[in-house]
Every structure is written in structure tokens, then in C-alpha cells.
Amino acid sequence: MKTIELAIEESVLAEVDLATRALEMTREDFVRTALERALRQQEIIALEQKHSRGYIKQPQTPEEVAEWEAEQVWGEP
């Protein structure tokens, strides 16, 4: 495990301290958890972008869209 030094605005640190007290966590655990979640979110965004590029390269045909039309819930009849 590596140790890092991080510069952070005092106002953000104050919010972190409030959150860590409320969650009964250390700053270290809070920051580690936040970074892990940010990395997972980045992976999700990358997959969504890849998915989007795939549809741009090969859009759905009207037949493919129609196949799922009946599955849509458009609200109360």
C-alpha cells in the first residue's frame, strides 16, 4: 500500500470531517472509499460510451425497435 499527500480546500475538508463523524469512519477510509467508487463510476461511464459508439456505428433497425415496443410502459392507459 502506498501513502499519498493530498492538498484539499478547507471547506471540503470540513465537509469530509462532518461526513466521517456521521459515518463513524476515518478520513483515510472515507477517501479510500470515495476513490474506489469514483473508479467504478469511471468504468461504468467508459462502458456506456463504448455502448453508445456501437449504436452509432450500427444503429438499430426499425424491426429491432418494434420488437421491444410492446415492452415499453408509457404510463396509465
TIMAR-294175 format. One record per residue: z, x, y of N, C-alpha, C in turn. Coordinates in Angstrom, 3 decimals, decimal comma. Atoms other than C-alpha are relative to their C-alpha. Example, Ala and Ser with C-alpha at 12.3 -4.5 7.8 and 13.67 -1.06 7.14 Angstrom:
BEGIN
<<0,000 0,890 -1,190> <7,800 12,300 -4,500> <0,000 0,900 1,200>>,
<<-0,060 -0,820 -1,190> <7,140 13,670 -1,060> <0,730 -0,770 1,090>>,
END
This chain:
BEGIN
<<0,000 0,852 -1,169> <0,000 0,000 0,000> <0,000 0,900 1,235>>,
<<0,099 -0,758 -1,251> <-0,833 1,254 3,492> <0,845 -0,683 1,078>>,
<<-0,710 0,499 -1,174> <1,196 0,853 6,671> <-0,942 0,130 1,184>>,
<<0,841 -0,039 -1,191> <-0,644 -0,038 9,875> <0,845 -0,277 1,229>>,
<<-0,635 0,312 -1,271> <0,337 -0,203 13,513> <-0,912 -0,978 0,712>>,
<<0,795 1,068 -0,595> <-0,781 -3,243 15,458> <0,509 -0,301 1,401>>,
<<-0,344 0,419 -1,361> <-0,810 -3,939 19,200> <-0,268 -1,496 0,100>>,
<<0,121 1,457 -0,077> <-0,263 -7,625 19,945> <0,614 -0,482 1,314>>,
<<-0,520 0,577 -1,244> <0,258 -9,687 23,086> <1,418 -0,518 -0,230>>,
<<-1,389 0,456 0,127> <3,913 -10,507 23,746> <0,086 -1,492 -0,275>>,
<<-0,041 1,454 0,204> <3,160 -14,231 23,886> <-0,347 -0,362 -1,449>>,
<<0,369 0,249 1,399> <1,501 -14,114 20,456> <1,145 0,417 -0,912>>,
<<-1,133 -0,462 0,801> <4,389 -12,111 19,045> <1,152 -1,000 0,061>>,
<<-1,052 1,006 -0,132> <6,816 -14,708 20,400> <-0,295 -1,201 -0,901>>,
<<0,387 1,107 0,886> <4,866 -17,425 18,565> <0,171 0,378 -1,464>>,
<<-0,178 -0,488 1,366> <4,860 -15,327 15,400> <1,479 -0,024 -0,366>>,
<<-1,435 -0,012 0,270> <8,613 -14,884 15,674> <0,546 -1,413 -0,204>>,
<<-0,413 1,391 0,202> <9,105 -18,655 16,056> <-0,436 -0,496 -1,371>>,
<<0,528 0,450 1,293> <6,909 -19,305 13,047> <0,732 0,658 -1,161>>,
<<-0,666 -0,691 1,111> <8,572 -16,670 10,894> <1,413 -0,520 -0,205>>,
<<-1,345 0,580 0,141> <12,018 -18,079 11,638> <-0,080 -1,370 -0,661>>,
<<0,141 1,345 0,566> <10,851 -21,619 10,855> <-0,368 0,049 -1,484>>,
<<0,454 -0,130 1,392> <9,212 -20,463 7,616> <0,899 0,898 -0,844>>,
<<-0,910 -0,929 0,674> <12,025 -18,065 6,748> <-0,774 1,133 -0,671>>,
<<0,828 -1,121 0,443> <9,557 -15,197 6,426> <0,267 1,191 0,912>>,
<<-0,009 -1,170 -0,869> <9,476 -11,675 7,735> <-1,321 0,040 0,760>>,
<<1,264 -0,198 -0,717> <6,868 -10,672 10,294> <-1,044 0,574 -0,952>>,
<<0,920 -0,660 0,924> <5,324 -8,469 7,626> <-0,627 -1,006 -0,963>>,
<<0,535 1,004 0,928> <4,994 -11,345 5,144> <-0,923 -0,983 0,710>>,
<<0,815 0,943 -0,768> <3,643 -13,656 7,844> <-1,374 0,591 0,296>>,
<<1,269 -0,639 -0,350> <0,977 -11,194 8,981> <-0,837 0,227 -1,253>>,
<<0,737 -0,226 1,250> <0,027 -10,295 5,397> <-0,640 -1,312 -0,483>>,
<<0,515 1,302 0,429> <-0,355 -13,994 4,512> <-1,142 -0,458 0,904>>,
<<1,053 0,403 -0,941> <-2,390 -14,664 7,664> <-1,279 0,784 -0,237>>,
<<1,186 -0,821 0,253> <-4,729 -11,767 6,921> <-0,676 -0,395 -1,312>>,
<<0,582 0,427 1,277> <-5,205 -12,856 3,303> <-0,753 -1,315 0,152>>,
<<0,669 1,294 -0,228> <-6,035 -16,398 4,428> <-1,265 0,175 0,837>>,
<<1,184 -0,251 -0,824> <-8,443 -15,100 7,071> <-1,125 0,595 -0,842>>,
<<1,019 -0,581 0,873> <-10,245 -13,037 4,439> <-0,594 -1,047 -0,934>>,
<<0,525 1,080 0,850> <-10,541 -16,056 2,119> <-0,911 -0,912 0,804>>,
<<0,826 0,848 -0,863> <-11,882 -18,113 5,031> <-1,340 0,671 0,286>>,
<<1,236 -0,742 -0,244> <-14,439 -15,393 5,772> <-0,924 -0,116 -1,208>>,
<<0,812 0,141 1,215> <-15,609 -15,583 2,147> <-0,635 -1,387 -0,062>>,
<<0,511 1,374 0,004> <-15,993 -19,366 2,445> <-1,139 -0,136 1,010>>,
<<1,044 0,065 -1,026> <-17,987 -19,023 5,679> <-1,259 0,709 -0,480>>,
<<1,160 -0,739 0,502> <-20,250 -16,416 4,063> <-0,746 -0,807 -1,053>>,
<<0,645 0,829 1,019> <-20,915 -18,727 1,105> <-0,703 -1,204 0,628>>,
<<0,641 1,127 -0,687> <-21,639 -21,659 3,438> <-1,288 0,441 0,693>>,
<<1,204 -0,517 -0,653> <-24,110 -19,523 5,376> <-1,092 0,274 -1,024>>,
<<0,963 -0,255 1,074> <-25,791 -18,442 2,143> <-0,601 -1,317 -0,490>>,
<<0,438 1,321 0,425> <-25,995 -22,077 1,051> <-0,992 -0,577 1,019>>,
<<0,859 0,509 -1,064> <-27,496 -23,049 4,412> <-1,360 0,700 0,011>>,
<<1,270 -0,739 0,039> <-30,107 -20,283 4,224> <-0,860 -0,448 -1,174>>,
<<0,745 0,478 1,162> <-31,068 -21,525 0,766> <-0,709 -1,311 0,288>>,
<<0,628 1,277 -0,330> <-31,715 -25,030 2,082> <-1,097 0,158 1,055>>,
<<1,059 -0,257 -0,977> <-33,734 -23,608 4,978> <-1,241 0,518 -0,728>>,
<<1,121 -0,548 0,760> <-35,897 -21,645 2,526> <-0,626 -1,038 -0,918>>,
<<0,502 1,001 0,943> <-36,179 -24,531 0,078> <0,712 -1,329 0,259>>,
<<-0,639 1,276 -0,343> <-35,318 -27,893 1,672> <-0,093 -0,999 -1,155>>,
<<0,051 1,050 1,007> <-34,541 -30,888 -0,464> <-1,221 -0,876 0,235>>,
<<1,114 0,935 -0,089> <-37,417 -33,194 -1,225> <0,556 -1,399 0,242>>,
<<-0,474 1,379 -0,180> <-37,201 -36,880 -0,288> <0,505 -0,611 -1,319>>,
<<-0,436 0,527 1,297> <-36,865 -37,649 -4,015> <1,410 0,473 -0,343>>,
<<-1,336 -0,531 0,269> <-33,831 -35,369 -4,330> <1,053 -0,686 0,862>>,
<<-0,935 0,689 -0,896> <-32,200 -37,029 -1,326> <0,210 -1,427 -0,483>>,
<<-0,081 1,387 0,452> <-32,967 -40,521 -2,632> <0,868 -0,129 -1,244>>,
<<-0,785 0,016 1,235> <-31,354 -39,652 -5,957> <1,496 -0,164 0,296>>,
<<-1,416 0,055 -0,353> <-27,978 -39,331 -4,195> <0,322 -1,096 1,015>>,
<<-0,199 1,018 -1,032> <-28,456 -42,138 -1,650> <1,002 -1,067 -0,434>>,
<<-0,889 1,043 0,501> <-26,650 -44,672 -3,828> <1,455 0,472 -0,071>>,
<<-1,350 -0,548 0,095> <-23,617 -42,351 -3,999> <0,723 0,002 1,351>>,
<<-0,601 -0,053 -1,333> <-23,030 -42,475 -0,241> <0,857 -1,218 0,266>>,
<<-0,881 1,084 -0,432> <-20,193 -44,554 1,132> <-0,151 -0,084 1,523>>,
<<0,312 0,135 -1,418> <-21,248 -45,856 4,536> <0,990 -0,902 0,728>>,
<<-0,988 0,861 -0,655> <-18,195 -48,000 5,294> <0,059 -1,348 -0,674>>,
<<-0,175 1,358 0,537> <-17,211 -51,584 4,703> <-1,305 -0,788 0,093>>,
<<1,215 0,830 -0,051> <-20,054 -53,971 3,808> <0,144 -1,157 0,960>>,
END
